[in-house]
Amino acid sequence: MKRTVLTYGGTQYTIANEDTETVQARIDSGLRDQPFMWLQVNYGDGRATPAVLLISPATPVAIITERDVDEQDEDGSVARYLLPEQTRPASIEIGPTEH
């Protein structure tokens, strides 16, 4: 089961069974005709408590997709995030120059 995590005011909230694109589209749609909207979310770990967040164009909200534990990356490795040796910047040693 996929859920989306929202960070709002330094606190994390969740929305079950929705991905980030769906949540973002819902917020975009809600703010299209109104200056603000109420977004239904869940608060807390374990037994979630229903909550609503007041969202406006000036509200800083982070939307994060939380993956299932058994879901894996395509190649299952973090190596794709590392730069290959040949593209890493070379270190430059600076010292006294001889004339």
Residue pairs with C-beta under 8 A, 6 or more apart in sequence:
1 16
1 17
1 68
2 17
2 18
2 19
2 65
2 66
2 67
2 68
3 14
3 15
3 16
3 17
3 18
3 66
4 14
4 15
4 18
4 19
4 20
4 22
4 23
4 63
4 64
4 65
4 66
5 12
5 13
5 14
5 63
5 64
5 65
5 66
6 12
6 13
6 14
6 15
6 23
6 39
6 41
6 53
6 61
6 62
6 63
6 64
7 13
7 61
7 62
7 64
8 53
8 59
8 60
8 61
11 43
13 41
13 42
13 43
13 51
13 53
14 41
14 42
14 43
14 48
14 66
15 23
15 40
15 41
15 42
16 42
16 48
18 26
19 65
20 63
20 64
20 65
23 63
24 63
26 39
27 37
27 39
27 55
27 61
30 37
30 39
30 55
31 37
31 55
31 56
31 57
35 56
35 57
36 54
36 55
36 56
37 54
37 55
37 56
38 52
38 53
38 54
38 55
39 52
39 53
39 55
40 50
40 51
40 52
41 50
41 51
41 52
41 53
42 48
42 49
42 50
42 51
43 49
43 50
43 51
53 59
53 61
55 61
73 80
